[in-house]
Amino acid sequence: MEERKRERYVNPYTDFGFKKLFGTELNKDLLISLLNALFDRSAQQSPGEPKQVVKDLRYLPTEKMASFGQRRAVFDVYCEGENGEKFIVEMQQASQDFFKDRSVFYSAFPIIEQGRTGDWDFHLNNVYTIGILNFIFPGDEYDKDCFHHEVKLMDIEDKHVFYDKLTYVYLEMPKFNKTEDELVSMYDKWLFVLRNLTRLMERPAALQERIFQRVFDQAEIARFTLDESRIYEESLKQYRDMSNTIASAERRGRAEGRAEGRAEGRAEGRAEGRIETNRENARRMKAKGYAVEDIAEITGLTDEEIKGL
């Protein structure tokens, strides 16, 4: 309880915190600023490509039902831009088996819903999936200093972008370690806020832009209503429970890997740790009344595995 009292600002990695800041009409300007910071960074990395600019957003229902297999998707934040482009913005707390599959599956919904009956030429608007990840991709897929990943469909022979209307942006937040005096761009500042907000007691001097004053005003726990405080407490408890479960499973996995003393043993230990993490998360979600299909989607376990827990 003492630790909770010392926190002044909401934890954006909690479900409540993320949606409080970016998932409401009241705070639409925060999401627009974040997206434009990401797109500005992308434009600097690819000077020859036109820069995407978000001027306004319309929030869309976050729950989608597929016409195939009765599967559904529940987005953290789902929006539409002025030109019909779709934005899926997700905060992902923990790694899971088939995370990339899930991300691609989710991106199919805003593509399919653009279909029209009758005379239609198959023209599609852009679809962007933004994943803010509180974990590092397993298997050392990327260099330790590489945390921003922009993915498009590419011709592997000549490396040109074959289709530029489907974009995935993933941010491995644990790799972002810039300090306050290293913050220059809006991109740096937004990632610093996402990474450090819950640790701060005051707005850093480097964050003088008006948008960050809005962030800190909206994130201040003392300003929450009684209902918001109650919901946040429950969301924070779930976040901490999951964080502890993941940490315990990873420690067990590392211990088993070290005991093997071989690369194969370490890989098996990490894999077993991830499996146990998924099982433990499934047990907790099942105990809280989550639907089996939602647990399966989040953890990667089969319906039979979940029912047997």
DRENDO-1510 file (C-alpha; in Angstrom, 1 decimal, always signed):
<recs>
REC; n; res; u; v; w
REC; 1; MET; +0.0; +0.0; +0.0 .
REC; 2; GLU; +2.9; +2.4; +0.8 .
REC; 3; GLU; +4.2; +1.9; -2.8 .
REC; 4; ARG; +0.8; +2.9; -4.2 .
REC; 5; LYS; +0.7; +6.1; -2.1 .
REC; 6; ARG; +4.0; +7.3; -3.6 .
REC; 7; GLU; +2.7; +7.1; -7.2 .
REC; 8; ARG; +1.3; +10.4; -8.4 .
REC; 9; TYR; +0.6; +9.5; -12.0 .
REC; 10; VAL; -1.3; +6.6; -13.6 .
REC; 11; ASN; +0.5; +3.6; -14.9 .
REC; 12; PRO; +0.0; +3.7; -18.7 .
REC; 13; TYR; +0.8; +0.0; -19.0 .
REC; 14; THR; -2.5; -0.8; -17.1 .
REC; 15; ASP; -5.6; -1.3; -19.2 .
REC; 16; PHE; -7.3; +1.6; -17.4 .
REC; 17; GLY; -4.3; +3.9; -17.6 .
REC; 18; PHE; -3.8; +3.4; -21.3 .
REC; 19; LYS; -7.5; +3.9; -22.2 .
REC; 20; LYS; -7.8; +6.8; -19.9 .
REC; 21; LEU; -5.0; +8.7; -21.7 .
REC; 22; PHE; -5.6; +7.6; -25.3 .
REC; 23; GLY; -9.0; +5.9; -25.6 .
REC; 24; THR; -11.5; +8.7; -24.9 .
REC; 25; GLU; -12.9; +11.6; -26.9 .
REC; 26; LEU; -11.8; +14.0; -24.1 .
REC; 27; ASN; -8.2; +13.0; -24.7 .
REC; 28; LYS; -8.2; +12.6; -28.4 .
REC; 29; ASP; -5.5; +15.3; -28.8 .
REC; 30; LEU; -3.1; +13.1; -26.8 .
REC; 31; LEU; -3.5; +10.2; -29.2 .
REC; 32; ILE; -3.2; +12.5; -32.2 .
REC; 33; SER; +0.0; +14.0; -30.9 .
REC; 34; LEU; +1.5; +10.5; -30.2 .
REC; 35; LEU; +0.6; +9.2; -33.6 .
REC; 36; ASN; +2.1; +12.3; -35.3 .
REC; 37; ALA; +5.3; +11.9; -33.3 .
REC; 38; LEU; +5.5; +8.3; -34.6 .
REC; 39; PHE; +4.9; +9.3; -38.2 .
REC; 40; ASP; +7.3; +12.2; -38.0 .
REC; 41; ARG; +10.0; +9.7; -36.9 .
REC; 42; SER; +9.1; +7.4; -39.8 .
REC; 43; ALA; +9.3; +10.3; -42.2 .
REC; 44; GLN; +12.8; +11.1; -41.0 .
REC; 45; GLN; +13.9; +7.5; -41.5 .
REC; 46; SER; +12.4; +7.4; -45.1 .
REC; 47; PRO; +12.8; +10.9; -46.6 .
REC; 48; GLY; +11.5; +10.0; -50.0 .
REC; 49; GLU; +8.1; +8.8; -48.7 .
REC; 50; PRO; +5.2; +11.2; -48.1 .
REC; 51; LYS; +4.6; +12.0; -44.4 .
REC; 52; GLN; +1.4; +10.8; -42.8 .
REC; 53; VAL; -0.2; +13.5; -40.7 .
REC; 54; VAL; -3.2; +12.9; -38.4 .
REC; 55; LYS; -5.4; +16.0; -38.1 .
REC; 56; ASP; -8.5; +14.5; -36.5 .
REC; 57; LEU; -9.8; +11.1; -35.4 .
REC; 58; ARG; -13.1; +9.4; -34.8 .
REC; 59; TYR; -13.3; +6.7; -32.2 .
REC; 60; LEU; -14.8; +3.4; -33.4 .
REC; 61; PRO; -16.3; +0.5; -31.5 .
REC; 62; THR; -13.4; -1.6; -30.1 .
REC; 63; GLU; -15.1; -5.0; -30.3 .
REC; 64; LYS; -15.3; -6.7; -33.7 .
REC; 65; MET; -16.9; -10.0; -34.6 .
REC; 66; ALA; -15.6; -12.0; -37.5 .
REC; 67; SER; -17.9; -13.6; -40.0 .
REC; 68; PHE; -15.6; -16.6; -40.0 .
REC; 69; GLY; -15.3; -19.0; -37.1 .
REC; 70; GLN; -17.2; -16.7; -34.7 .
REC; 71; ARG; -13.9; -15.2; -33.5 .
REC; 72; ARG; -13.9; -11.7; -32.2 .
REC; 73; ALA; -11.3; -9.0; -31.7 .
REC; 74; VAL; -11.2; -6.5; -28.9 .
REC; 75; PHE; -8.9; -3.6; -29.5 .
REC; 76; ASP; -7.5; -1.3; -26.9 .
REC; 77; VAL; -8.1; +1.7; -29.1 .
REC; 78; TYR; -9.6; +1.8; -32.6 .
REC; 79; CYS; -9.9; +5.0; -34.6 .
REC; 80; GLU; -10.6; +6.4; -38.1 .
REC; 81; GLY; -8.8; +9.3; -39.6 .
REC; 82; GLU; -10.2; +12.1; -41.8 .
REC; 83; ASN; -9.3; +10.2; -45.0 .
REC; 84; GLY; -10.8; +6.9; -43.9 .
REC; 85; GLU; -7.5; +5.4; -42.7 .
REC; 86; LYS; -7.8; +3.1; -39.7 .
REC; 87; PHE; -5.6; +3.0; -36.6 .
REC; 88; ILE; -5.4; +0.1; -34.1 .
REC; 89; VAL; -3.4; +1.2; -31.1 .
REC; 90; GLU; -2.6; -1.6; -28.6 .
REC; 91; MET; -0.7; -1.7; -25.3 .
REC; 92; GLN; +0.7; -5.2; -24.9 .
REC; 93; GLN; +2.0; -6.0; -21.4 .
REC; 94; ALA; +3.4; -9.4; -22.0 .
REC; 95; SER; +4.8; -11.5; -24.8 .
REC; 96; GLN; +2.7; -14.5; -25.9 .
REC; 97; ASP; +3.0; -17.3; -28.3 .
REC; 98; PHE; +1.7; -16.3; -31.8 .
REC; 99; PHE; +1.8; -12.6; -30.9 .
REC; 100; LYS; +2.6; -11.7; -34.5 .
REC; 101; ASP; -0.2; -13.9; -35.8 .
REC; 102; ARG; -2.6; -12.2; -33.4 .
REC; 103; SER; -1.4; -8.8; -34.6 .
REC; 104; VAL; -2.0; -9.7; -38.3 .
REC; 105; PHE; -5.3; -11.3; -37.5 .
REC; 106; TYR; -6.5; -8.1; -35.8 .
REC; 107; SER; -5.4; -6.0; -38.7 .
REC; 108; ALA; -7.7; -8.1; -41.0 .
REC; 109; PHE; -10.8; -6.6; -39.4 .
REC; 110; PRO; -10.4; -3.0; -40.6 .
REC; 111; ILE; -9.5; -4.4; -44.0 .
REC; 112; ILE; -12.5; -6.7; -44.3 .
REC; 113; GLU; -15.0; -4.1; -43.1 .
REC; 114; GLN; -14.0; -1.8; -46.0 .
REC; 115; GLY; -15.6; -4.3; -48.4 .
REC; 116; ARG; -18.6; -3.1; -50.3 .
REC; 117; THR; -21.5; -4.9; -51.9 .
REC; 118; GLY; -22.4; -4.3; -55.5 .
REC; 119; ASP; -20.0; -2.4; -57.8 .
REC; 120; TRP; -16.7; -2.0; -55.9 .
REC; 121; ASP; -13.2; -1.6; -57.3 .
REC; 122; PHE; -11.4; -3.0; -54.2 .
REC; 123; HIS; -9.9; +0.3; -53.2 .
REC; 124; LEU; -8.7; +0.2; -49.6 .
REC; 125; ASN; -7.7; +2.9; -47.2 .
REC; 126; ASN; -4.6; +2.7; -45.1 .
REC; 127; VAL; -4.5; +0.4; -42.0 .
REC; 128; TYR; -2.0; +1.1; -39.2 .
REC; 129; THR; -1.4; -1.2; -36.3 .
REC; 130; ILE; +0.6; +0.4; -33.5 .
REC; 131; GLY; +1.9; -1.9; -30.8 .
REC; 132; ILE; +3.4; -0.4; -27.6 .
REC; 133; LEU; +5.1; -3.4; -26.1 .
REC; 134; ASN; +6.2; -3.8; -22.5 .
REC; 135; PHE; +8.5; -6.6; -23.5 .
REC; 136; ILE; +11.3; -7.5; -25.9 .
REC; 137; PHE; +10.7; -9.8; -28.8 .
REC; 138; PRO; +11.9; -13.3; -27.8 .
REC; 139; GLY; +15.0; -14.9; -29.4 .
REC; 140; ASP; +17.1; -11.8; -29.7 .
REC; 141; GLU; +15.2; -11.0; -33.0 .
REC; 142; TYR; +16.5; -7.5; -33.0 .
REC; 143; ASP; +19.7; -5.7; -31.8 .
REC; 144; LYS; +19.6; -4.6; -28.2 .
REC; 145; ASP; +19.5; -0.9; -29.2 .
REC; 146; CYS; +16.9; -1.3; -31.9 .
REC; 147; PHE; +13.4; -0.7; -30.4 .
REC; 148; HIS; +11.4; +0.9; -33.2 .
REC; 149; HIS; +10.1; -1.5; -35.9 .
REC; 150; GLU; +8.0; -0.4; -38.9 .
REC; 151; VAL; +6.8; -3.3; -41.0 .
REC; 152; LYS; +5.2; -3.3; -44.4 .
REC; 153; LEU; +4.8; -5.9; -47.2 .
REC; 154; MET; +8.1; -5.9; -49.1 .
REC; 155; ASP; +9.6; -7.5; -52.2 .
REC; 156; ILE; +12.4; -9.5; -50.7 .
REC; 157; GLU; +14.5; -9.5; -53.9 .
REC; 158; ASP; +14.9; -5.8; -54.6 .
REC; 159; LYS; +13.7; -4.6; -51.1 .
REC; 160; HIS; +11.0; -2.1; -52.3 .
REC; 161; VAL; +7.8; -1.7; -50.4 .
REC; 162; PHE; +5.3; -3.8; -52.5 .
REC; 163; TYR; +2.2; -2.6; -50.6 .
REC; 164; ASP; +2.3; +0.6; -48.5 .
REC; 165; LYS; -1.3; +0.7; -47.1 .
REC; 166; LEU; -0.7; -1.9; -44.4 .
REC; 167; THR; +1.7; -0.8; -41.7 .
REC; 168; TYR; +2.7; -2.3; -38.4 .
REC; 169; VAL; +4.7; -0.2; -35.9 .
REC; 170; TYR; +6.1; -2.0; -32.8 .
REC; 171; LEU; +7.9; -0.2; -29.9 .
REC; 172; GLU; +9.9; -2.5; -27.6 .
REC; 173; MET; +9.6; -0.1; -24.7 .
REC; 174; PRO; +12.1; -1.8; -22.3 .
REC; 175; LYS; +14.9; -0.9; -24.7 .
REC; 176; PHE; +14.1; +2.8; -24.6 .
REC; 177; ASN; +16.6; +4.2; -22.1 .
REC; 178; LYS; +17.0; +7.9; -23.0 .
REC; 179; THR; +17.3; +10.3; -20.0 .
REC; 180; GLU; +15.6; +13.6; -19.7 .
REC; 181; ASP; +18.6; +15.6; -21.0 .
REC; 182; GLU; +18.7; +13.4; -24.1 .
REC; 183; LEU; +15.2; +14.3; -25.2 .
REC; 184; VAL; +15.1; +16.3; -28.4 .
REC; 185; SER; +12.1; +15.3; -30.7 .
REC; 186; MET; +8.5; +14.8; -29.8 .
REC; 187; TYR; +9.0; +11.1; -30.5 .
REC; 188; ASP; +11.7; +10.9; -27.8 .
REC; 189; LYS; +9.5; +12.8; -25.4 .
REC; 190; TRP; +6.4; +10.7; -25.9 .
REC; 191; LEU; +8.4; +7.5; -25.5 .
REC; 192; PHE; +10.0; +8.9; -22.3 .
REC; 193; VAL; +6.5; +9.6; -21.0 .
REC; 194; LEU; +5.2; +6.2; -21.8 .
REC; 195; ARG; +8.3; +4.5; -20.2 .
REC; 196; ASN; +8.6; +6.7; -17.1 .
REC; 197; LEU; +5.2; +8.3; -16.3 .
REC; 198; THR; +4.4; +6.2; -13.3 .
REC; 199; ARG; +7.8; +6.8; -11.7 .
REC; 200; LEU; +7.6; +10.6; -12.0 .
REC; 201; MET; +6.5; +13.0; -9.2 .
REC; 202; GLU; +6.7; +16.2; -11.3 .
REC; 203; ARG; +6.6; +17.1; -15.0 .
REC; 204; PRO; +10.2; +17.1; -16.2 .
REC; 205; ALA; +11.5; +20.4; -17.4 .
REC; 206; ALA; +12.2; +18.9; -20.9 .
REC; 207; LEU; +8.5; +18.4; -21.5 .
REC; 208; GLN; +7.4; +22.0; -21.9 .
REC; 209; GLU; +5.0; +21.5; -24.7 .
REC; 210; ARG; +1.3; +22.2; -23.8 .
REC; 211; ILE; +0.3; +18.6; -24.8 .
REC; 212; PHE; +2.4; +17.2; -22.0 .
REC; 213; GLN; +0.8; +19.5; -19.5 .
REC; 214; ARG; -2.5; +17.8; -20.7 .
REC; 215; VAL; -0.9; +14.4; -20.2 .
REC; 216; PHE; +0.1; +15.1; -16.6 .
REC; 217; ASP; -3.2; +16.7; -15.8 .
REC; 218; GLN; -5.1; +13.7; -17.1 .
REC; 219; ALA; -2.7; +11.2; -15.5 .
REC; 220; GLU; -2.8; +12.6; -12.0 .
REC; 221; ILE; -4.4; +10.0; -9.8 .
REC; 222; ALA; -5.6; +12.6; -7.3 .
REC; 223; ARG; -7.9; +14.1; -10.0 .
REC; 224; PHE; -9.7; +10.7; -10.5 .
REC; 225; THR; -13.3; +10.3; -9.6 .
REC; 226; LEU; -14.2; +7.6; -7.0 .
REC; 227; ASP; -15.3; +5.3; -9.8 .
REC; 228; GLU; -12.1; +5.9; -11.7 .
REC; 229; SER; -10.0; +5.3; -8.6 .
REC; 230; ARG; -11.8; +2.0; -8.0 .
REC; 231; ILE; -11.4; +0.8; -11.6 .
REC; 232; TYR; -7.7; +1.9; -11.6 .
REC; 233; GLU; -7.0; +0.0; -8.4 .
REC; 234; GLU; -8.4; -3.2; -9.9 .
REC; 235; SER; -6.5; -2.6; -13.2 .
REC; 236; LEU; -3.3; -2.0; -11.3 .
REC; 237; LYS; -3.7; -5.2; -9.3 .
REC; 238; GLN; -4.2; -7.2; -12.5 .
REC; 239; TYR; -1.1; -5.5; -14.0 .
REC; 240; ARG; +1.0; -6.3; -10.9 .
REC; 241; ASP; -0.3; -9.9; -10.7 .
REC; 242; MET; +0.6; -10.5; -14.3 .
REC; 243; SER; +4.0; -8.8; -13.9 .
REC; 244; ASN; +4.9; -11.0; -10.9 .
REC; 245; THR; +3.7; -14.2; -12.7 .
REC; 246; ILE; +5.8; -13.4; -15.7 .
REC; 247; ALA; +8.9; -12.6; -13.6 .
REC; 248; SER; +8.5; -15.8; -11.6 .
REC; 249; ALA; +8.1; -17.9; -14.8 .
REC; 250; GLU; +11.1; -16.3; -16.4 .
REC; 251; ARG; +13.3; -16.9; -13.3 .
REC; 252; ARG; +12.3; -20.5; -13.4 .
REC; 253; GLY; +13.0; -20.7; -17.1 .
REC; 254; ARG; +16.4; -19.2; -16.7 .
REC; 255; ALA; +17.2; -21.5; -13.8 .
REC; 256; GLU; +16.3; -24.5; -15.8 .
REC; 257; GLY; +18.3; -23.2; -18.7 .
REC; 258; ARG; +21.4; -22.7; -16.6 .
REC; 259; ALA; +21.0; -26.2; -15.0 .
REC; 260; GLU; +21.1; -27.7; -18.5 .
REC; 261; GLY; +24.4; -25.9; -19.2 .
REC; 262; ARG; +23.8; -26.0; -22.9 .
REC; 263; ALA; +22.2; -23.6; -25.5 .
REC; 264; GLU; +19.4; -26.2; -26.1 .
REC; 265; GLY; +18.7; -26.4; -22.4 .
REC; 266; ARG; +18.5; -22.6; -22.1 .
REC; 267; ALA; +16.1; -22.4; -25.0 .
REC; 268; GLU; +13.9; -25.1; -23.6 .
REC; 269; GLY; +14.0; -23.3; -20.2 .
REC; 270; ARG; +12.8; -20.0; -21.7 .
REC; 271; ALA; +10.2; -21.8; -23.7 .
REC; 272; GLU; +8.9; -23.6; -20.7 .
REC; 273; GLY; +8.9; -20.4; -18.8 .
REC; 274; ARG; +6.7; -18.8; -21.5 .
REC; 275; ILE; +4.3; -21.7; -21.4 .
REC; 276; GLU; +4.0; -21.6; -17.7 .
REC; 277; THR; +3.4; -17.9; -17.9 .
REC; 278; ASN; +0.6; -18.4; -20.3 .
REC; 279; ARG; -0.9; -21.1; -18.1 .
REC; 280; GLU; -0.8; -19.0; -15.0 .
REC; 281; ASN; -2.2; -16.0; -16.8 .
REC; 282; ALA; -5.0; -18.2; -18.1 .
REC; 283; ARG; -5.8; -19.5; -14.6 .
REC; 284; ARG; -6.1; -15.9; -13.3 .
REC; 285; MET; -8.3; -14.8; -16.1 .
REC; 286; LYS; -10.5; -17.9; -15.8 .
REC; 287; ALA; -10.9; -17.2; -12.1 .
REC; 288; LYS; -11.9; -13.6; -12.9 .
REC; 289; GLY; -14.6; -14.8; -15.3 .
REC; 290; TYR; -13.0; -14.1; -18.6 .
REC; 291; ALA; -14.6; -15.9; -21.6 .
REC; 292; VAL; -12.6; -19.0; -22.8 .
REC; 293; GLU; -12.3; -17.6; -26.3 .
REC; 294; ASP; -10.8; -14.3; -24.9 .
REC; 295; ILE; -8.3; -16.3; -22.7 .
REC; 296; ALA; -7.3; -18.4; -25.7 .
REC; 297; GLU; -6.8; -15.3; -27.8 .
REC; 298; ILE; -4.6; -13.6; -25.3 .
REC; 299; THR; -2.5; -16.6; -24.1 .
REC; 300; GLY; -2.4; -18.8; -27.2 .
REC; 301; LEU; -3.7; -21.8; -25.3 .
REC; 302; THR; -6.3; -24.0; -26.8 .
REC; 303; ASP; -9.9; -24.1; -25.5 .
REC; 304; GLU; -9.3; -27.6; -24.2 .
REC; 305; GLU; -6.1; -26.6; -22.3 .
REC; 306; ILE; -8.0; -23.7; -20.7 .
REC; 307; LYS; -11.0; -25.8; -19.7 .
REC; 308; GLY; -8.6; -28.3; -18.1 .
REC; 309; LEU; -6.9; -25.7; -15.8 .
</recs>
